[in-house]
Amino acid sequence: MGADLRYAVIGTGALGGFYGARLQRAGAEVHYLLRSDYDHVKENGLAVESPDGNFTLPEVYAYSDAQKMPPCDVAIVALKTTQNHLLSSVLPPLTETGVVLVLQNGLGVEAQAAELVGSDRVLGGLCFLCSNKVGPGHIRHLDYKKIAMGEYRADQSAGGVTERLEAIAQDFERADIPIERAEDLVLARWKKLMWNIPFNGLSVILNATTDAMMSDDNARTLAEILMEEVRQGASSQGRTVPAAFTQTMLDHTAAMKPYRTSMKIDYDERRPLEVEAMYGAPVRAAQAQGVVLPHIETLYHQLKFLDQQNRQG
């Protein structure tokens, strides 16, 4: 796997649309799978607003059927985890050395892709991105854009930095996307949960944006308590997240532009919440090692209730 990789974006929304458009703008060949936006994007392309500069891609390779896409070297899964049951029908054909790059939140989310293509053909990525889809084919990037990217291992061991990971990372960096080469994907996922678990969940429970939570002592205390439990969960899996990382996450959150989290947007629009991948999986992983995460488990059950009531309503 080297130069001139062909990419597929599965889920051309706030995340997939942003990264795919940046890759295409930098010269990569990118193919997009779309659902409701297909006709609009096929006709008008993609538009991105960003602090880095606004741009439009008037012509893109757009598809409504994954099987009509050409064989790709890197299939980027940018769907919400609540749609992973669709993977078998939305993954495009892969080249002989093609891989699936799972850009999703949560823990253990690569396993479903690995069942379809083999664990040796899966990578994972954690996106530190504030971005929203504000209209058909229209992405508004607000802040941050880094990805921590690593090799998936079915035995949960560290995968190291491989040549194929480096090749993909360099493509993203040419598109001005900072890439952290994660030698240990499991550790990287727990570190991302340090932000996702408190701020996604509390944004729904407290009906608040990030700036509102960070400016209130009670909400900030709740976030710190949840972060400490995430560190305990990581420790139960043999991974160490330094205590200082809590302050790093708080500082980043305080510095970011006011942001309505992806879970809060899903809740407000009555879409399924990523509760299992983001909360259930970490709780169960820790329980399997005899470690209880009481505050995260409480948040898990609260979100399950709200999610069910919200969709029924």
Backbone hydrogen bonds in HBPLUS format (Angstrom, degrees):
<---DONOR---> <-ACCEPTOR-->    atom                        ^
c    i                          cat <-CA-CA->   ^        H-A-AA   ^      H-
h    n   atom  resd res      DA  || num        DHA   H-A  angle D-A-AA Bond
n    s   type  num  typ     dist DA aas  dist angle  dist       angle   num
A0073-ASP N   A0006-ARG O   2.86 MM  67  5.20 141.0  2.02 133.3 145.9     1
A0074-VAL N   A0006-ARG O   3.13 MM  68  6.45 155.1  2.19 158.0 159.3     2
A0007-TYR N   A0029-GLU O   2.85 MM  22  6.11 178.2  1.85 167.4 166.9     3
A0031-HIS N   A0007-TYR O   2.84 MM  24  6.14 146.7  1.95 137.3 147.9     4
A0008-ALA N   A0074-VAL O   2.88 MM  66  6.28 150.5  1.96 157.2 157.7     5
A0076-ILE N   A0008-ALA O   2.70 MM  68  5.87 166.9  1.71 164.8 161.9     6
A0009-VAL N   A0031-HIS O   2.73 MM  22  6.17 153.8  1.80 161.5 168.9     7
A0033-LEU N   A0009-VAL O   2.92 MM  24  6.11 168.6  1.93 172.6 169.3     8
A0010-ILE N   A0076-ILE O   2.79 MM  66  5.88 170.5  1.80 171.9 170.6     9
A0078-ALA N   A0010-ILE O   2.81 MM  68  5.64 159.3  1.85 148.1 154.1    10
A0017-GLY N   A0013-GLY O   2.81 MM   4  4.85 138.0  1.99 120.9 134.3    11
A0019-TYR N   A0015-LEU O   3.02 MM   4  6.30 174.2  2.02 165.7 164.0    12
A0020-GLY N   A0016-GLY O   2.87 MM   4  5.73 157.9  1.92 143.6 151.1    13
A0021-ALA N   A0017-GLY O   3.02 MM   4  5.88 156.8  2.08 134.9 141.7    14
A0022-ARG N   A0018-PHE O   3.00 MM   4  6.24 155.8  2.06 149.0 155.9    15
A0023-LEU N   A0019-TYR O   2.96 MM   4  6.18 158.6  2.00 149.1 154.7    16
A0024-GLN N   A0020-GLY O   2.91 MM   4  6.17 164.6  1.93 152.5 156.7    17
A0025-ARG N   A0021-ALA O   2.87 MM   4  5.98 162.1  1.90 147.5 153.0    18
A0026-ALA N   A0022-ARG O   3.09 MM   4  6.25 138.2  2.28 138.4 148.6    19
A0026-ALA N   A0023-LEU O   3.13 MM   3  5.17 128.1  2.41  95.0 108.7    20
A0028-ALA N   A0023-LEU O   3.01 MM   5  5.42 158.3  2.06 148.4 141.3    21
A0027-GLY N   A0024-GLN O   2.91 MM   3  5.14 160.5  1.95 109.7 115.7    22
A0032-TYR N   A0061-TYR O   2.83 MM  29  6.08 174.9  1.84 169.3 170.8    23
A0063-TYR N   A0032-TYR O   2.88 MM  31  6.11 138.9  2.05 163.0 174.7    24
A0034-LEU N   A0063-TYR O   2.88 MM  29  6.10 167.4  1.90 171.2 172.7    25
A0038-TYR N   A0035-ARG O   3.23 MM   3  5.48 166.9  2.25 113.0 116.5    26
A0041-VAL N   A0037-ASP O   2.90 MM   4  5.98 176.2  1.90 171.9 173.0    27
A0042-LYS N   A0038-TYR O   2.82 MM   4  5.86 161.9  1.85 157.8 163.5    28
A0043-GLU N   A0039-ASP O   3.15 MM   4  6.24 147.2  2.26 139.5 147.1    29
A0044-ASN N   A0040-HIS O   2.70 MM   4  5.79 158.4  1.75 154.8 162.1    30
A0045-GLY N   A0041-VAL O   2.75 MM   4  4.38 148.8  1.85 120.1 126.7    31
A0046-LEU N   A0057-LEU O   2.99 MM  11  5.14 143.3  2.13 136.8 141.3    32
A0057-LEU N   A0046-LEU O   2.75 MM  11  5.14 169.2  1.76 159.1 162.9    33
A0047-ALA N   A0137-GLY O   2.86 MM  90  6.20 159.7  1.90 165.8 172.3    34
A0139-ILE N   A0047-ALA O   2.87 MM  92  6.24 166.1  1.89 165.6 165.9    35
A0048-VAL N   A0055-PHE O   2.86 MM   7  5.46 174.7  1.86 176.1 175.8    36
A0055-PHE N   A0048-VAL O   2.94 MM   7  5.46 157.8  1.99 152.7 159.7    37
A0049-GLU N   A0139-ILE O   2.82 MM  90  6.22 163.6  1.84 161.1 166.7    38
A0141-HIS N   A0049-GLU O   2.73 MM  92  5.82 166.4  1.75 160.4 157.8    39
A0053-GLY N   A0050-SER O   2.91 MM   3  5.18 162.6  1.94 111.6 117.2    40
A0068-LYS N   A0065-ASP O   3.08 MM   3  5.61 160.2  2.12 114.9 121.2    41
A0069-MET N   A0066-ALA O   3.07 MM   3  5.37 162.5  2.10 110.6 115.9    42
A0072-CYS N   A0093-PRO O   2.95 MM  21  6.40 156.7  2.00 139.4 140.2    43
A0095-THR N   A0072-CYS O   2.95 MM  23  5.50 154.9  2.01 133.5 132.6    44
A0099-VAL N   A0073-ASP O   2.81 MM  26  6.10 156.3  1.86 143.1 145.6    45
A0075-ALA N   A0099-VAL O   2.92 MM  24  6.36 164.1  1.95 155.7 160.3    46
A0101-LEU N   A0075-ALA O   2.86 MM  26  5.95 158.9  1.91 138.0 145.0    47
A0077-VAL N   A0101-LEU O   2.85 MM  24  6.10 160.6  1.89 146.7 153.3    48
A0103-LEU N   A0077-VAL O   2.96 MM  26  5.77 151.8  2.04 143.8 153.0    49
A0083-GLN N   A0080-LYS O   2.93 MM   3  5.68 165.6  1.95 122.8 127.1    50
A0084-ASN N   A0081-THR O   3.13 MM   3  5.18 167.7  2.14 112.2 112.9    51
A0086-LEU N   A0083-GLN O   2.91 MM   3  5.72 165.8  1.93 124.6 129.2    52
A0087-LEU N   A0084-ASN O   3.12 MM   3  5.28 168.2  2.14 110.1 113.8    53
A0089-SER N   A0086-LEU O   2.88 MM   3  5.61 147.0  1.99 124.2 133.4    54
A0090-VAL N   A0086-LEU O   3.14 MM   4  6.25 130.4  2.40 146.3 158.1    55
A0090-VAL N   A0087-LEU O   3.17 MM   3  5.12 139.2  2.34  97.9 109.3    56
A0091-LEU N   A0087-LEU O   3.04 MM   4  5.74 141.7  2.20 157.0 155.2    57
A0098-GLY N   A0095-THR O   2.97 MM   3  4.65 164.5  2.00 103.7 108.1    58
A0100-VAL N   A0121-ARG O   2.90 MM  21  6.30 158.0  1.95 151.9 157.0    59
A0123-LEU N   A0100-VAL O   2.83 MM  23  6.16 161.7  1.87 163.1 165.1    60
A0102-VAL N   A0123-LEU O   2.90 MM  21  6.19 170.9  1.90 146.2 144.7    61
A0125-GLY N   A0102-VAL O   2.85 MM  23  5.92 145.3  1.97 156.4 145.9    62
A0107-LEU N   A0277-ALA O   3.02 MM 170  5.74 144.9  2.15 139.4 141.4    63
A0111-ALA N   A0108-GLY O   3.37 MM   3  5.91 159.5  2.42 112.5 117.6    64
A0114-ALA N   A0110-GLU O   2.97 MM   4  6.19 156.3  2.02 154.5 162.3    65
A0115-GLU N   A0111-ALA O   3.02 MM   4  6.29 140.5  2.18 143.9 153.2    66
A0116-LEU N   A0113-ALA O   3.01 MM   3  5.28 136.8  2.20 102.8 114.8    67
A0117-VAL N   A0113-ALA O   3.02 MM   4  6.33 157.6  2.07 157.6 163.9    68
A0118-GLY N   A0114-ALA O   2.74 MM   4  4.52 141.3  1.89 126.1 133.3    69
A0121-ARG N   A0118-GLY O   3.04 MM   3  5.65 163.5  2.06 121.4 124.5    70
A0152-TYR N   A0122-VAL O   3.22 MM  30  5.71 159.4  2.26 139.7 139.3    71
A0124-GLY N   A0150-GLY O   2.88 MM  26  5.48 167.8  1.89 162.6 166.8    72
A0150-GLY N   A0124-GLY O   2.91 MM  26  5.48 164.7  1.94 156.5 160.8    73
A0126-LEU N   A0148-ALA O   2.77 MM  22  5.05 155.4  1.83 144.0 152.5    74
A0148-ALA N   A0126-LEU O   2.88 MM  22  5.05 159.8  1.92 144.1 148.7    75
A0128-PHE N   A0146-LYS O   2.75 MM  18  5.19 177.2  1.75 167.0 167.3    76
A0130-CYS N   A0143-ASP O   2.83 MM  13  4.99 153.0  1.91 167.5 158.3    77
A0142-LEU N   A0130-CYS O   2.79 MM  12  5.34 163.0  1.82 149.3 153.7    78
A0143-ASP N   A0130-CYS O   3.29 MM  13  4.99 160.9  2.33 130.4 133.7    79
A0132-ASN N   A0140-ARG O   2.94 MM   8  5.27 160.1  1.98 139.4 145.2    80
A0140-ARG N   A0132-ASN O   2.76 MM   8  5.27 176.4  1.76 169.3 170.6    81
A0134-VAL N   A0138-HIS O   2.95 MM   4  5.76 144.9  2.07 151.5 162.0    82
A0138-HIS N   A0135-GLY O   2.99 MM   3  4.92 159.8  2.03 131.1 125.3    83
A0147-ILE N   A0178-PRO O   3.01 MM  31  6.46 156.6  2.06 159.2 165.7    84
A0180-GLU N   A0147-ILE O   2.84 MM  33  6.18 164.4  1.86 149.8 154.7    85
A0149-MET N   A0180-GLU O   2.90 MM  31  6.16 158.1  1.95 163.4 168.8    86
A0182-ALA N   A0149-MET O   2.81 MM  33  5.43 162.3  1.84 142.9 145.5    87
A0156-GLN N   A0153-ARG O   2.90 MM   3  5.19 160.1  1.94 116.7 119.6    88
A0160-GLY N   A0183-GLU O   2.97 MM  23  4.06 161.1  2.01 136.5 131.7    89
A0166-GLU N   A0162-THR O   3.01 MM   4  6.25 156.6  2.07 146.2 152.8    90
A0167-ALA N   A0163-GLU O   2.93 MM   4  6.18 153.2  2.00 146.7 153.7    91
A0168-ILE N   A0164-ARG O   3.10 MM   4  6.30 163.6  2.12 149.5 152.6    92
A0169-ALA N   A0165-LEU O   2.89 MM   4  6.03 161.7  1.93 149.5 155.5    93
A0170-GLN N   A0166-GLU O   2.95 MM   4  6.11 154.8  2.01 147.4 153.2    94
A0171-ASP N   A0167-ALA O   3.25 MM   4  6.55 149.0  2.35 140.5 148.0    95
A0172-PHE N   A0168-ILE O   3.12 MM   4  6.49 160.4  2.16 154.1 158.6    96
A0173-GLU N   A0169-ALA O   2.89 MM   4  6.16 156.0  1.95 149.6 157.1    97
A0174-ARG N   A0170-GLN O   2.92 MM   4  6.13 147.1  2.03 143.7 151.9    98
A0175-ALA N   A0172-PHE O   2.91 MM   3  4.97 132.4  2.14  96.0 110.3    99
A0177-ILE N   A0172-PHE O   2.99 MM   5  5.28 150.3  2.08 135.9 139.5   100
A0176-ASP N   A0173-GLU O   2.93 MM   3  4.86 153.5  2.00 108.8 110.1   101
A0188-ALA N   A0184-ASP O   3.09 MM   4  6.38 157.3  2.14 147.3 154.2   102
A0189-ARG N   A0185-LEU O   2.89 MM   4  6.16 149.5  1.99 148.2 156.0   103
A0190-TRP N   A0186-VAL O   3.09 MM   4  6.44 157.6  2.14 151.3 156.7   104
A0191-LYS N   A0187-LEU O   2.96 MM   4  6.23 153.7  2.03 149.6 157.4   105
A0192-LYS N   A0188-ALA O   2.99 MM   4  6.28 147.6  2.10 143.1 151.6   106
A0193-LEU N   A0189-ARG O   2.96 MM   4  6.23 147.8  2.06 144.0 153.3   107
A0194-MET N   A0191-LYS O   3.17 MM   3  5.18 140.9  2.33  94.3 105.4   108
A0195-TRP N   A0192-LYS O   3.00 MM   3  5.67 152.9  2.08 114.8 121.7   109
A0196-ASN N   A0192-LYS O   3.02 MM   4  6.31 173.3  2.02 153.1 153.7   110
A0197-ILE N   A0193-LEU O   3.00 MM   4  5.35 159.6  2.04 130.1 136.6   111
A0199-PHE N   A0195-TRP O   3.09 MM   4  6.01 156.0  2.15 161.7 165.7   112
A0200-ASN N   A0196-ASN O   3.05 MM   4  5.31 148.8  2.15 130.8 140.5   113
A0202-LEU N   A0198-PRO O   2.92 MM   4  5.76 158.4  1.97 144.1 151.2   114
A0203-SER N   A0199-PHE O   3.10 MM   4  5.75 142.5  2.25 127.0 136.2   115
A0204-VAL N   A0201-GLY O   3.11 MM   3  5.47 133.7  2.33 105.0 116.2   116
A0205-ILE N   A0201-GLY O   3.03 MM   4  6.34 171.2  2.03 156.5 158.2   117
A0206-LEU N   A0202-LEU O   2.75 MM   4  5.50 164.8  1.77 145.7 150.9   118
A0208-ALA N   A0203-SER O   3.06 MM   5  4.81 146.8  2.18 122.3 132.6   119
A0207-ASN N   A0204-VAL O   3.35 MM   3  4.99 143.5  2.49  90.5 100.7   120
A0213-MET N   A0209-THR O   3.10 MM   4  6.42 158.7  2.14 154.5 160.3   121
A0210-THR N   A0259-TYR O   3.01 MM  49  5.41 161.9  2.04 144.0 149.0   122
A0214-MET N   A0210-THR O   2.93 MM   4  6.14 163.1  1.96 154.6 159.2   123
A0215-SER N   A0211-ASP O   3.07 MM   4  6.11 134.2  2.29 138.7 149.1   124
A0216-ASP N   A0213-MET O   3.28 MM   3  5.45 163.9  2.31 106.5 111.1   125
A0220-ARG N   A0216-ASP O   2.99 MM   4  6.13 162.9  2.02 154.9 160.5   126
A0221-THR N   A0217-ASP O   2.93 MM   4  6.03 152.4  2.01 141.6 148.9   127
A0222-LEU N   A0218-ASN O   3.03 MM   4  6.33 158.9  2.08 148.2 153.5   128
A0223-ALA N   A0219-ALA O   2.98 MM   4  6.28 157.6  2.03 148.9 154.9   129
A0224-GLU N   A0220-ARG O   2.97 MM   4  6.27 154.6  2.03 148.5 155.0   130
A0225-ILE N   A0221-THR O   2.95 MM   4  6.23 156.0  2.01 152.8 159.1   131
A0226-LEU N   A0222-LEU O   3.02 MM   4  6.28 163.2  2.05 153.3 157.3   132
A0227-MET N   A0223-ALA O   2.90 MM   4  6.11 154.9  1.96 147.6 155.2   133
A0228-GLU N   A0224-GLU O   3.04 MM   4  6.25 154.3  2.11 145.5 151.3   134
A0229-GLU N   A0225-ILE O   3.20 MM   4  6.56 150.6  2.29 143.5 151.1   135
A0230-VAL N   A0226-LEU O   2.99 MM   4  6.34 147.7  2.09 147.3 156.6   136
A0231-ARG N   A0227-MET O   3.04 MM   4  6.41 153.4  2.12 147.9 154.4   137
A0232-GLN N   A0228-GLU O   3.11 MM   4  6.46 147.1  2.22 140.6 149.4   138
A0233-GLY N   A0229-GLU O   2.86 MM   4  6.18 152.3  1.93 148.2 156.0   139
A0234-ALA N   A0230-VAL O   2.89 MM   4  6.21 160.2  1.93 154.8 159.4   140
A0235-SER N   A0231-ARG O   2.98 MM   4  6.20 155.8  2.04 143.4 150.3   141
A0236-SER N   A0232-GLN O   3.01 MM   4  6.31 142.6  2.15 142.8 152.4   142
A0236-SER N   A0233-GLY O   3.13 MM   3  5.12 123.1  2.47  93.9 108.1   143
A0237-GLN N   A0234-ALA O   2.95 MM   3  5.24 145.1  2.08 105.3 116.1   144
A0239-ARG N   A0234-ALA O   2.94 MM   5  5.07 160.0  1.98 141.3 137.0   145
A0238-GLY N   A0235-SER O   2.98 MM   3  4.96 160.6  2.02 109.6 111.3   146
A0245-PHE N   A0242-PRO O   2.95 MM   3  5.47 155.4  2.01 113.2 121.0   147
A0246-THR N   A0243-ALA O   3.19 MM   3  5.92 154.9  2.26 117.6 122.8   148
A0248-THR N   A0244-ALA O   3.22 MM   4  6.57 152.6  2.30 144.0 152.1   149
A0249-MET N   A0245-PHE O   2.98 MM   4  6.26 160.3  2.02 151.9 155.0   150
A0250-LEU N   A0246-THR O   3.00 MM   4  6.31 157.8  2.05 149.3 156.0   151
A0251-ASP N   A0247-GLN O   2.82 MM   4  5.99 157.6  1.87 149.5 155.5   152
A0252-HIS N   A0248-THR O   2.97 MM   4  6.22 160.7  2.01 150.6 155.5   153
A0253-THR N   A0249-MET O   2.99 MM   4  6.15 156.7  2.04 145.6 152.0   154
A0254-ALA N   A0250-LEU O   2.91 MM   4  6.10 155.5  1.97 147.9 154.5   155
A0255-ALA N   A0251-ASP O   3.00 MM   4  6.16 142.7  2.15 142.9 152.8   156
A0256-MET N   A0252-HIS O   3.03 MM   4  6.18 131.3  2.27 141.9 153.6   157
A0265-ILE N   A0261-THR O   2.98 MM   4  6.32 155.6  2.04 151.5 158.4   158
A0266-ASP N   A0262-SER O   2.98 MM   4  6.19 160.8  2.01 144.7 149.9   159
A0267-TYR N   A0263-MET O   2.88 MM   4  6.09 156.5  1.94 145.4 152.1   160
A0268-ASP N   A0264-LYS O   2.84 MM   4  6.03 165.7  1.86 150.7 154.6   161
A0269-GLU N   A0265-ILE O   2.97 MM   4  6.12 144.5  2.09 146.4 155.8   162
A0271-ARG N   A0266-ASP O   2.76 MM   5  4.85 169.7  1.77 152.1 150.7   163
A0270-ARG N   A0267-TYR O   3.07 MM   3  4.96 162.9  2.10 106.5 109.4   164
A0278-MET N   A0274-GLU O   3.30 MM   4  6.11 153.5  2.37 137.0 144.6   165
A0279-TYR N   A0275-VAL O   2.80 MM   4  5.43 149.6  1.89 144.1 151.0   166
A0280-GLY N   A0275-VAL O   3.09 MM   5  6.42 159.9  2.13 138.7 145.1   167
A0281-ALA N   A0276-GLU O   2.74 MM   5  5.90 155.0  1.80 175.5 168.8   168
A0283-VAL N   A0279-TYR O   3.10 MM   4  6.21 164.1  2.13 153.2 158.1   169
A0284-ARG N   A0280-GLY O   2.93 MM   4  6.11 164.4  1.96 155.7 160.0   170
A0285-ALA N   A0281-ALA O   2.91 MM   4  6.02 156.0  1.97 150.2 157.3   171
A0286-ALA N   A0282-PRO O   3.05 MM   4  6.21 159.7  2.09 148.7 152.8   172
A0287-GLN N   A0283-VAL O   2.94 MM   4  6.15 160.1  1.98 148.0 154.3   173
A0288-ALA N   A0284-ARG O   2.97 MM   4  6.12 149.3  2.07 145.9 152.7   174
A0289-GLN N   A0286-ALA O   2.93 MM   3  5.30 145.6  2.05 107.3 117.9   175
A0291-VAL N   A0286-ALA O   2.93 MM   5  5.01 163.0  1.96 137.3 133.1   176
A0290-GLY N   A0287-GLN O   2.88 MM   3  4.83 161.7  1.91 110.4 112.2   177
A0297-GLU N   A0293-LEU O   2.89 MM   4  6.01 157.6  1.94 158.8 166.4   178
A0298-THR N   A0294-PRO O   2.93 MM   4  6.08 151.4  2.02 142.2 149.7   179
A0299-LEU N   A0295-HIS O   3.01 MM   4  6.26 161.1  2.05 145.5 150.3   180
A0300-TYR N   A0296-ILE O   2.83 MM   4  6.06 150.5  1.92 144.7 153.7   181
A0301-HIS N   A0297-GLU O   3.06 MM   4  6.36 160.7  2.10 151.4 153.7   182
A0302-GLN N   A0298-THR O   2.99 MM   4  6.23 158.2  2.03 151.6 158.2   183
A0303-LEU N   A0299-LEU O   2.92 MM   4  6.08 164.0  1.95 152.5 156.4   184
A0304-LYS N   A0300-TYR O   2.94 MM   4  6.17 152.1  2.02 146.5 154.8   185
A0305-PHE N   A0301-HIS O   3.07 MM   4  6.22 160.2  2.11 145.3 149.7   186
A0306-LEU N   A0302-GLN O   2.97 MM   4  6.26 171.2  1.97 154.0 156.2   187
A0307-ASP N   A0303-LEU O   2.79 MM   4  5.81 158.0  1.84 147.3 154.0   188
A0308-GLN N   A0304-LYS O   3.07 MM   4  6.20 163.3  2.10 145.3 149.3   189
A0309-GLN N   A0305-PHE O   2.93 MM   4  6.16 171.6  1.93 159.9 162.3   190
A0310-ASN N   A0306-LEU O   2.81 MM   4  5.76 155.6  1.87 145.5 152.9   191
A0311-ARG N   A0307-ASP O   3.09 MM   4  6.24 161.7  2.12 148.0 151.7   192
A0312-GLN N   A0308-GLN O   3.01 MM   4  6.16 153.7  2.09 147.2 155.0   193
A0313-GLY N   A0309-GLN O   2.91 MM   4  5.97 147.5  2.02 141.7 150.6   194
